[in-house]
């Protein structure tokens, strides 16, 4: 049984797979498996994944018909054998110490999740290069980390928000599933809603209700690639509106009978900004 299962949904991601899977193979932590879901790709994604798996027994590939990222993640979660779970999108990649640091913190603190952040500077630089028509840089210089701050809490709702600038202290911000290492039992049985975007909102909302203890750090352990062809960036506005409506309704049902204190925080820190986002889209439609 591996310590960490890394879930990677992939659709027409042939150009990014070497970098993504290479960042796993470059980890200082070696006890992992990668579950790669070829979600009905029409390019060379499936063949590229099979070739990578043939060279590294830790890489497992599941080929399936195209049903979207939610079903791909649900499929991978059911196949995962690790004690912990990480999510990585196929066009993104990890800091070489991401697994080492998050695993050690989870074990040290007995936490159900370890929350971190992404490298904002990398994303901004790439977006500027794309605007200027410049190619992506050939090499990547990773920061080394000495002593760093952590916060251990038994009430994740007090330190989680959808707002980008919530105030002082350590927070876990936004709903992207790739922002945390999860103890597998915490996410088992929680499915992403198929056929929508913003599927991470109700999923993360339910995960928070299960978390007994969390460790937060602001280390930039994830590298987000601003891919204009990604599912959310390439989706039509009417589809985004319908998806938001579905996600909000599902999340409200999850919290209908939640503890009043956690429910109030969730409504203020997550439901309100998502409703504001929906209202803005409806106004501009």
C-alpha positions as YAML, in Angstrom:
chain: A
units: angstrom
residues:
- id: 1
  name: UNK
  ca: [0.00, 0.00, 0.00]
- id: 2
  name: UNK
  ca: [1.54, 3.36, -1.03]
- id: 3
  name: UNK
  ca: [1.54, 6.27, 1.38]
- id: 4
  name: UNK
  ca: [0.09, 8.73, -1.16]
- id: 5
  name: UNK
  ca: [-2.19, 8.28, -4.17]
- id: 6
  name: UNK
  ca: [-1.89, 11.11, -6.70]
- id: 7
  name: UNK
  ca: [-5.02, 11.55, -8.82]
- id: 8
  name: UNK
  ca: [-4.45, 12.98, -12.30]
- id: 9
  name: UNK
  ca: [-7.39, 13.38, -14.71]
- id: 10
  name: UNK
  ca: [-6.13, 13.89, -18.28]
- id: 11
  name: UNK
  ca: [-7.97, 14.93, -21.40]
- id: 12
  name: UNK
  ca: [-5.94, 15.83, -24.51]
- id: 13
  name: UNK
  ca: [-3.00, 16.67, -22.25]
- id: 14
  name: UNK
  ca: [-0.20, 15.01, -24.20]
- id: 15
  name: UNK
  ca: [1.91, 18.19, -24.23]
- id: 16
  name: UNK
  ca: [1.93, 18.49, -20.43]
- id: 17
  name: UNK
  ca: [2.22, 14.91, -19.18]
- id: 18
  name: UNK
  ca: [6.01, 14.71, -19.20]
- id: 19
  name: UNK
  ca: [6.29, 17.75, -16.95]
- id: 20
  name: UNK
  ca: [3.41, 16.72, -14.66]
- id: 21
  name: UNK
  ca: [4.51, 13.10, -14.14]
- id: 22
  name: UNK
  ca: [8.15, 14.18, -14.11]
- id: 23
  name: UNK
  ca: [7.42, 16.38, -11.10]
- id: 24
  name: UNK
  ca: [6.19, 13.26, -9.27]
- id: 25
  name: UNK
  ca: [9.26, 11.27, -10.22]
- id: 26
  name: UNK
  ca: [11.46, 14.14, -8.98]
- id: 27
  name: UNK
  ca: [9.89, 14.09, -5.50]
- id: 28
  name: UNK
  ca: [12.12, 13.69, -2.46]
- id: 29
  name: UNK
  ca: [9.36, 11.37, -1.20]
- id: 30
  name: UNK
  ca: [9.15, 8.10, -3.16]
- id: 31
  name: UNK
  ca: [6.27, 6.13, -1.60]
- id: 32
  name: UNK
  ca: [3.48, 7.14, -3.97]
- id: 33
  name: UNK
  ca: [1.27, 5.90, -6.78]
- id: 34
  name: UNK
  ca: [-0.15, 8.00, -9.60]
- id: 35
  name: UNK
  ca: [-3.61, 7.11, -10.89]
- id: 36
  name: UNK
  ca: [-3.90, 8.70, -14.30]
- id: 37
  name: UNK
  ca: [-7.31, 8.78, -15.95]
- id: 38
  name: UNK
  ca: [-7.24, 9.04, -19.73]
- id: 39
  name: UNK
  ca: [-10.70, 10.59, -20.11]
- id: 40
  name: UNK
  ca: [-11.41, 9.65, -23.72]
- id: 41
  name: UNK
  ca: [-8.58, 11.76, -25.14]
- id: 42
  name: UNK
  ca: [-8.39, 12.19, -28.92]
- id: 43
  name: UNK
  ca: [-4.69, 13.09, -29.06]
- id: 44
  name: UNK
  ca: [-1.70, 11.03, -27.90]
- id: 45
  name: UNK
  ca: [-2.51, 11.28, -24.19]
- id: 46
  name: UNK
  ca: [-3.36, 7.60, -23.76]
- id: 47
  name: UNK
  ca: [-0.24, 6.35, -25.52]
- id: 48
  name: UNK
  ca: [1.97, 8.82, -23.63]
- id: 49
  name: UNK
  ca: [0.55, 7.69, -20.30]
- id: 50
  name: UNK
  ca: [1.05, 4.03, -21.21]
- id: 51
  name: UNK
  ca: [4.67, 4.73, -22.11]
- id: 52
  name: UNK
  ca: [5.31, 6.53, -18.82]
- id: 53
  name: UNK
  ca: [3.64, 3.70, -16.88]
- id: 54
  name: UNK
  ca: [5.80, 1.11, -18.66]
- id: 55
  name: UNK
  ca: [8.90, 2.86, -17.28]
- id: 56
  name: UNK
  ca: [7.61, 3.43, -13.73]
- id: 57
  name: UNK
  ca: [5.50, 0.83, -11.90]
- id: 58
  name: UNK
  ca: [4.13, 3.56, -9.58]
- id: 59
  name: UNK
  ca: [2.13, 5.01, -12.48]
- id: 60
  name: UNK
  ca: [-1.26, 3.38, -13.11]
- id: 61
  name: UNK
  ca: [-3.39, 4.27, -16.14]
- id: 62
  name: UNK
  ca: [-7.14, 3.89, -16.57]
- id: 63
  name: UNK
  ca: [-8.56, 4.48, -20.05]
- id: 64
  name: UNK
  ca: [-12.24, 5.40, -20.22]
- id: 65
  name: UNK
  ca: [-14.80, 7.17, -22.38]
- id: 66
  name: UNK
  ca: [-14.96, 10.94, -22.06]
- id: 67
  name: UNK
  ca: [-17.28, 11.92, -19.20]
- id: 68
  name: UNK
  ca: [-15.53, 14.97, -17.75]
- id: 69
  name: UNK
  ca: [-13.20, 15.75, -14.87]
- id: 70
  name: UNK
  ca: [-15.71, 14.91, -12.11]
- id: 71
  name: UNK
  ca: [-16.22, 11.32, -13.25]
- id: 72
  name: UNK
  ca: [-12.47, 10.98, -13.88]
- id: 73
  name: UNK
  ca: [-11.67, 12.02, -10.30]
- id: 74
  name: UNK
  ca: [-14.44, 9.81, -8.89]
- id: 75
  name: UNK
  ca: [-13.06, 6.85, -10.84]
- id: 76
  name: UNK
  ca: [-9.53, 7.48, -9.57]
- id: 77
  name: UNK
  ca: [-10.66, 7.89, -5.95]
- id: 78
  name: UNK
  ca: [-12.31, 4.47, -6.04]
- id: 79
  name: UNK
  ca: [-9.09, 2.94, -7.41]
- id: 80
  name: UNK
  ca: [-6.74, 4.74, -4.99]
- id: 81
  name: UNK
  ca: [-4.86, 2.52, -2.53]
- id: 82
  name: UNK
  ca: [-2.85, 5.13, -0.64]
- id: 83
  name: UNK
  ca: [-3.33, 6.30, 2.95]
- id: 84
  name: UNK
  ca: [-3.42, 9.87, 1.66]
- id: 85
  name: UNK
  ca: [-4.65, 11.49, -1.54]
- id: 86
  name: UNK
  ca: [-3.30, 14.36, -3.62]
- id: 87
  name: UNK
  ca: [-4.96, 15.88, -6.68]
- id: 88
  name: UNK
  ca: [-2.86, 17.24, -9.54]
- id: 89
  name: UNK
  ca: [-4.29, 18.55, -12.81]
- id: 90
  name: UNK
  ca: [-2.48, 17.22, -15.86]
- id: 91
  name: UNK
  ca: [-1.21, 20.62, -17.02]
- id: 92
  name: UNK
  ca: [0.15, 21.52, -13.56]
- id: 93
  name: UNK
  ca: [3.02, 20.17, -11.46]
- id: 94
  name: UNK
  ca: [4.42, 19.93, -7.92]
- id: 95
  name: UNK
  ca: [7.38, 21.34, -6.02]
- id: 96
  name: UNK
  ca: [9.94, 18.54, -5.52]
- id: 97
  name: UNK
  ca: [9.34, 18.53, -1.74]
- id: 98
  name: UNK
  ca: [5.53, 18.72, -1.88]
- id: 99
  name: UNK
  ca: [4.87, 15.13, -0.83]
- id: 100
  name: UNK
  ca: [7.67, 15.01, 1.74]
- id: 101
  name: UNK
  ca: [6.49, 18.15, 3.50]
- id: 102
  name: UNK
  ca: [2.75, 17.46, 3.47]
- id: 103
  name: UNK
  ca: [3.11, 13.81, 4.48]
- id: 104
  name: UNK
  ca: [5.42, 14.66, 7.38]
- id: 105
  name: UNK
  ca: [3.08, 17.39, 8.60]
- id: 106
  name: UNK
  ca: [0.06, 15.07, 8.44]
- id: 107
  name: UNK
  ca: [1.92, 12.40, 10.41]
- id: 108
  name: UNK
  ca: [3.39, 14.90, 12.89]
- id: 109
  name: UNK
  ca: [0.05, 16.52, 13.70]
- id: 110
  name: UNK
  ca: [-2.33, 13.61, 13.13]
- id: 111
  name: UNK
  ca: [-4.22, 15.82, 10.68]
- id: 112
  name: UNK
  ca: [-6.89, 14.77, 8.22]
- id: 113
  name: UNK
  ca: [-5.75, 17.37, 5.70]
- id: 114
  name: UNK
  ca: [-2.68, 19.50, 5.11]
- id: 115
  name: UNK
  ca: [-3.44, 22.72, 3.23]
- id: 116
  name: UNK
  ca: [-0.88, 24.66, 1.18]
- id: 117
  name: UNK
  ca: [-0.91, 27.17, -1.69]
- id: 118
  name: UNK
  ca: [0.39, 27.60, -5.23]
- id: 119
  name: UNK
  ca: [3.24, 29.72, -6.57]
- id: 120
  name: UNK
  ca: [1.51, 32.99, -7.48]
- id: 121
  name: UNK
  ca: [4.65, 34.43, -9.07]
- id: 122
  name: UNK
  ca: [4.95, 31.54, -11.53]
- id: 123
  name: UNK
  ca: [1.33, 31.92, -12.64]
- id: 124
  name: UNK
  ca: [1.67, 35.70, -13.09]
- id: 125
  name: UNK
  ca: [4.91, 35.42, -15.06]
- id: 126
  name: UNK
  ca: [3.42, 32.81, -17.38]
- id: 127
  name: UNK
  ca: [0.28, 34.87, -18.00]
- id: 128
  name: UNK
  ca: [2.44, 37.87, -18.96]
- id: 129
  name: UNK
  ca: [4.56, 35.72, -21.27]
- id: 130
  name: UNK
  ca: [1.42, 34.38, -22.93]
- id: 131
  name: UNK
  ca: [0.06, 37.91, -23.44]
- id: 132
  name: UNK
  ca: [3.38, 38.96, -25.00]
- id: 133
  name: UNK
  ca: [3.45, 35.88, -27.20]
- id: 134
  name: UNK
  ca: [6.57, 34.48, -25.53]
- id: 135
  name: UNK
  ca: [7.16, 30.73, -25.08]
- id: 136
  name: UNK
  ca: [7.14, 29.05, -21.70]
- id: 137
  name: UNK
  ca: [10.54, 29.01, -19.96]
- id: 138
  name: UNK
  ca: [12.61, 25.89, -20.58]
- id: 139
  name: UNK
  ca: [13.85, 25.49, -17.02]
- id: 140
  name: UNK
  ca: [12.34, 25.89, -13.58]
- id: 141
  name: UNK
  ca: [14.21, 27.06, -10.49]
- id: 142
  name: UNK
  ca: [12.51, 25.79, -7.31]
- id: 143
  name: UNK
  ca: [12.67, 27.60, -4.00]
- id: 144
  name: UNK
  ca: [14.16, 25.80, -1.03]
- id: 145
  name: UNK
  ca: [12.35, 25.99, 2.30]
- id: 146
  name: UNK
  ca: [13.92, 26.36, 5.73]
- id: 147
  name: UNK
  ca: [11.75, 26.95, 8.76]
- id: 148
  name: UNK
  ca: [8.15, 27.74, 7.88]
- id: 149
  name: UNK
  ca: [4.99, 28.60, 9.77]
- id: 150
  name: UNK
  ca: [2.12, 26.16, 10.30]
- id: 151
  name: UNK
  ca: [-1.23, 26.36, 12.02]
- id: 152
  name: UNK
  ca: [-2.92, 23.27, 13.49]
- id: 153
  name: UNK
  ca: [-6.65, 23.56, 14.10]
- id: 154
  name: UNK
  ca: [-9.57, 21.31, 15.02]
- id: 155
  name: UNK
  ca: [-11.99, 23.74, 13.33]
- id: 156
  name: UNK
  ca: [-11.13, 24.15, 9.65]
- id: 157
  name: UNK
  ca: [-14.23, 26.31, 9.12]
- id: 158
  name: UNK
  ca: [-12.57, 29.11, 11.09]
- id: 159
  name: UNK
  ca: [-9.63, 29.25, 8.65]
- id: 160
  name: UNK
  ca: [-11.19, 28.46, 5.24]
- id: 161
  name: UNK
  ca: [-12.60, 30.94, 2.75]
- id: 162
  name: UNK
  ca: [-13.35, 31.59, -0.91]
- id: 163
  name: UNK
  ca: [-12.15, 35.18, -0.58]
- id: 164
  name: UNK
  ca: [-8.64, 35.87, -1.86]
- id: 165
  name: UNK
  ca: [-7.77, 38.38, 0.89]
- id: 166
  name: UNK
  ca: [-9.52, 37.30, 4.11]
- id: 167
  name: UNK
  ca: [-7.19, 39.07, 6.56]
- id: 168
  name: UNK
  ca: [-4.31, 38.23, 8.86]
- id: 169
  name: UNK
  ca: [-3.09, 34.73, 9.69]
- id: 170
  name: UNK
  ca: [-3.00, 31.45, 7.81]
- id: 171
  name: UNK
  ca: [-5.99, 30.49, 5.68]
- id: 172
  name: UNK
  ca: [-6.86, 27.81, 3.16]
- id: 173
  name: UNK
  ca: [-8.38, 29.77, 0.30]
- id: 174
  name: UNK
  ca: [-10.73, 28.67, -2.49]
- id: 175
  name: UNK
  ca: [-12.11, 25.23, -3.25]
- id: 176
  name: UNK
  ca: [-9.62, 23.69, -5.68]
- id: 177
  name: UNK
  ca: [-9.06, 20.07, -4.57]
- id: 178
  name: UNK
  ca: [-5.32, 20.31, -5.40]
- id: 179
  name: UNK
  ca: [-4.70, 22.68, -2.47]
- id: 180
  name: UNK
  ca: [-4.52, 19.90, 0.13]
- id: 181
  name: UNK
  ca: [-3.19, 16.48, 1.03]
- id: 182
  name: UNK
  ca: [-6.16, 14.45, 2.32]
- id: 183
  name: UNK
  ca: [-6.33, 11.41, 4.56]
- id: 184
  name: UNK
  ca: [-8.14, 9.03, 2.24]
- id: 185
  name: UNK
  ca: [-10.94, 8.12, 4.66]
- id: 186
  name: UNK
  ca: [-11.94, 11.80, 4.80]
- id: 187
  name: UNK
  ca: [-12.77, 11.98, 1.08]
- id: 188
  name: UNK
  ca: [-14.05, 8.45, 0.50]
- id: 189
  name: UNK
  ca: [-17.67, 8.41, -0.65]
- id: 190
  name: UNK
  ca: [-17.77, 12.13, -1.49]
- id: 191
  name: UNK
  ca: [-18.32, 12.36, -5.25]
- id: 192
  name: UNK
  ca: [-17.72, 15.30, -7.54]
- id: 193
  name: UNK
  ca: [-20.96, 16.19, -9.37]
- id: 194
  name: UNK
  ca: [-20.68, 15.04, -13.01]
- id: 195
  name: UNK
  ca: [-21.32, 17.32, -15.95]
- id: 196
  name: UNK
  ca: [-20.66, 20.73, -14.37]
- id: 197
  name: UNK
  ca: [-17.82, 23.09, -13.56]
- id: 198
  name: UNK
  ca: [-17.50, 24.57, -10.04]
- id: 199
  name: UNK
  ca: [-17.89, 20.94, -8.98]
- id: 200
  name: UNK
  ca: [-15.21, 21.60, -6.36]
- id: 201
  name: UNK
  ca: [-17.50, 23.90, -4.32]
- id: 202
  name: UNK
  ca: [-20.01, 21.31, -3.01]
- id: 203
  name: UNK
  ca: [-17.24, 18.68, -2.81]
- id: 204
  name: UNK
  ca: [-14.99, 20.85, -0.63]
- id: 205
  name: UNK
  ca: [-17.96, 21.99, 1.44]
- id: 206
  name: UNK
  ca: [-18.73, 18.39, 2.39]
- id: 207
  name: UNK
  ca: [-15.07, 17.55, 3.01]
- id: 208
  name: UNK
  ca: [-14.83, 20.39, 5.54]
- id: 209
  name: UNK
  ca: [-17.62, 18.85, 7.61]
- id: 210
  name: UNK
  ca: [-15.60, 15.63, 7.97]
- id: 211
  name: UNK
  ca: [-12.25, 17.18, 8.91]
- id: 212
  name: UNK
  ca: [-11.38, 16.69, 12.56]
- id: 213
  name: UNK
  ca: [-7.95, 18.29, 12.47]
- id: 214
  name: UNK
  ca: [-6.13, 20.31, 9.80]
- id: 215
  name: UNK
  ca: [-2.62, 21.67, 9.32]
- id: 216
  name: UNK
  ca: [-2.26, 24.89, 7.32]
- id: 217
  name: UNK
  ca: [0.86, 26.33, 5.73]
- id: 218
  name: UNK
  ca: [1.40, 29.05, 3.13]
- id: 219
  name: UNK
  ca: [4.19, 27.16, 1.34]
- id: 220
  name: UNK
  ca: [3.83, 27.39, -2.50]
- id: 221
  name: UNK
  ca: [4.01, 23.66, -3.24]
- id: 222
  name: UNK
  ca: [1.84, 23.65, -6.38]
- id: 223
  name: UNK
  ca: [2.44, 25.19, -9.79]
- id: 224
  name: UNK
  ca: [-0.71, 26.18, -11.64]
- id: 225
  name: UNK
  ca: [-0.43, 26.50, -15.42]
- id: 226
  name: UNK
  ca: [-2.84, 29.08, -16.94]
- id: 227
  name: UNK
  ca: [-4.03, 26.91, -19.83]
- id: 228
  name: UNK
  ca: [-6.53, 28.77, -22.03]
- id: 229
  name: UNK
  ca: [-7.86, 25.43, -23.27]
- id: 230
  name: UNK
  ca: [-8.72, 24.23, -19.77]
- id: 231
  name: UNK
  ca: [-12.30, 23.14, -19.09]
- id: 232
  name: UNK
  ca: [-13.33, 26.19, -17.07]
- id: 233
  name: UNK
  ca: [-11.56, 28.83, -19.18]
- id: 234
  name: UNK
  ca: [-12.95, 27.46, -22.44]
- id: 235
  name: UNK
  ca: [-16.53, 26.93, -21.25]
- id: 236
  name: UNK
  ca: [-19.47, 29.01, -22.47]
- id: 237
  name: UNK
  ca: [-20.91, 31.58, -20.09]
- id: 238
  name: UNK
  ca: [-24.39, 30.03, -20.04]
- id: 239
  name: UNK
  ca: [-22.85, 26.70, -19.03]
- id: 240
  name: UNK
  ca: [-20.93, 28.43, -16.22]
- id: 241
  name: UNK
  ca: [-24.18, 29.95, -14.95]
- id: 242
  name: UNK
  ca: [-26.03, 26.62, -14.95]
- id: 243
  name: UNK
  ca: [-23.08, 24.95, -13.26]
- id: 244
  name: UNK
  ca: [-22.95, 27.60, -10.53]
- id: 245
  name: UNK
  ca: [-26.66, 27.20, -9.88]
- id: 246
  name: UNK
  ca: [-26.32, 23.42, -9.59]
- id: 247
  name: UNK
  ca: [-23.24, 23.67, -7.34]
- id: 248
  name: UNK
  ca: [-24.86, 26.21, -5.00]
- id: 249
  name: UNK
  ca: [-28.05, 24.15, -4.65]
- id: 250
  name: UNK
  ca: [-26.07, 20.98, -3.90]
- id: 251
  name: UNK
  ca: [-23.88, 22.73, -1.33]
- id: 252
  name: UNK
  ca: [-26.88, 24.26, 0.44]
- id: 253
  name: UNK
  ca: [-28.39, 20.78, 0.86]
- id: 254
  name: UNK
  ca: [-25.15, 19.54, 2.42]
- id: 255
  name: UNK
  ca: [-25.25, 22.29, 5.06]
- id: 256
  name: UNK
  ca: [-29.00, 22.22, 5.70]
- id: 257
  name: UNK
  ca: [-28.52, 20.41, 9.03]
- id: 258
  name: UNK
  ca: [-24.90, 21.31, 9.82]
- id: 259
  name: UNK
  ca: [-23.70, 22.65, 13.14]
- id: 260
  name: UNK
  ca: [-25.01, 26.27, 13.35]
- id: 261
  name: UNK
  ca: [-21.59, 27.81, 13.98]
- id: 262
  name: UNK
  ca: [-19.94, 26.02, 11.06]
- id: 263
  name: UNK
  ca: [-22.95, 26.67, 8.86]
- id: 264
  name: UNK
  ca: [-22.83, 30.42, 9.55]
- id: 265
  name: UNK
  ca: [-19.11, 30.55, 8.74]
- id: 266
  name: UNK
  ca: [-19.59, 28.52, 5.60]
- id: 267
  name: UNK
  ca: [-22.42, 30.76, 4.41]
- id: 268
  name: UNK
  ca: [-20.33, 33.88, 5.02]
- id: 269
  name: UNK
  ca: [-17.00, 32.60, 3.74]
- id: 270
  name: UNK
  ca: [-18.11, 30.40, 0.82]
- id: 271
  name: UNK
  ca: [-21.81, 30.57, -0.07]
- id: 272
  name: UNK
  ca: [-21.93, 34.38, -0.18]
- id: 273
  name: UNK
  ca: [-19.00, 34.83, -2.61]
- id: 274
  name: UNK
  ca: [-20.39, 32.11, -4.89]
- id: 275
  name: UNK
  ca: [-23.81, 33.76, -4.87]
- id: 276
  name: UNK
  ca: [-22.13, 37.09, -5.66]
- id: 277
  name: UNK
  ca: [-20.32, 35.44, -8.57]
- id: 278
  name: UNK
  ca: [-23.61, 34.02, -9.88]
- id: 279
  name: UNK
  ca: [-25.41, 37.37, -9.57]
- id: 280
  name: UNK
  ca: [-22.63, 39.09, -11.50]
- id: 281
  name: UNK
  ca: [-22.79, 36.52, -14.29]
- id: 282
  name: UNK
  ca: [-26.59, 36.75, -14.51]
- id: 283
  name: UNK
  ca: [-26.37, 40.54, -14.66]
- id: 284
  name: UNK
  ca: [-23.85, 40.41, -17.50]
- id: 285
  name: UNK
  ca: [-25.60, 37.62, -19.42]
...
